[in-house]
Amino acid sequence: MSRETPTTALTQKSQITLPKRIREYLGLAPGDQVRFEIVGHAVRIVPVVSRLEENFGKVTPCNRPEDFRRLREDFEKGVGKEAGEES
């Protein structure tokens, strides 16, 4: 891949559109976050990896399969109990 890409202009709000080749090269999709790093006289655009996605599957659940309906009910009961105590 050539290091040179099409130019882009700043909008009135100082926003830019990343050229398609750059988005594809970095594997970016709408909603993804990037970080800007100043290196000498250049600026690097680095994709930010979601900590949630980065750690997905690293925690073993207590029960397999998880009963999310029961977990939700327990959570709601706890919130209801705390709300009743605050009155």
N, C-alpha and C positions, 0 to 999 in steps of 0.2 A: 504494500500500500504506500502510495506517495505520501510524503509528509505535508504536502501543500494541499489545502482544501479551498473550496469556494469561500469568498468573503461574505460577511453579513453585516448589517448596520444596526446600530442602537435605535430603539424606538424612542418616543418622547419620554417614556417612563424608564429609560436606560435598560430595557430588556433586549435580549437577542434570541434568535432561533438558532439552535445548533443544527448545522447541516446534517442531512440524512446519513452521509458516510461516517460522520463522527458518532452519531447516535448508534448506528449499527456496530461500529468498531468497539464502542464501550458497552454495548448490550443494553442500552437504555430504552425504557418504555415510558409512556405518559405516566406521571405521578412519581417516577423514580427521583431520588435525590442525588445531588452531586456536591462535591466539596471543591473549592478552589484553593490551590497551593501556589504561592509565589516562590519561584526558584530562579534566583539570579534576576535576569531581565525578562523572564518568561512566566507565564501562568499556566499551570496544569489543571485540567478538569479530571477529577477522580470520582468514579461512582461510589456512593455510600451504600454499604451493605446493611440491610435491615438486621438489627440484633435479633429480632424475632425469627427471621428466616435463617440467620446464621446459626442459631441454637436449636432450630426445630429438630426434634427427635433425640436430643441429648438427655432429656429427663425421662426416666422410666415412670410410667403412671403407677399409682398404688394398686389399682385393680385393672385387669384386662378382661374384656373391653370396659372402658370408663362408662359409667351410667350418667350421662350428662343431664338427663331429666332429673334424676335424684339430686345431683350436685346443685342444679339450679334451684330446686325446691328447698334444699338445705340452706342455700345462700339467701333466698328470699325470706325464709323463716328467721334467720339470724338478723337480717336487716329490719324486719318487722319487730323483732324483740328489742333491738337497740332503739328503734324509733319510739316504742312504747315506754322505754325507760327514760327517755329524754323529756317526756311530757311532765 
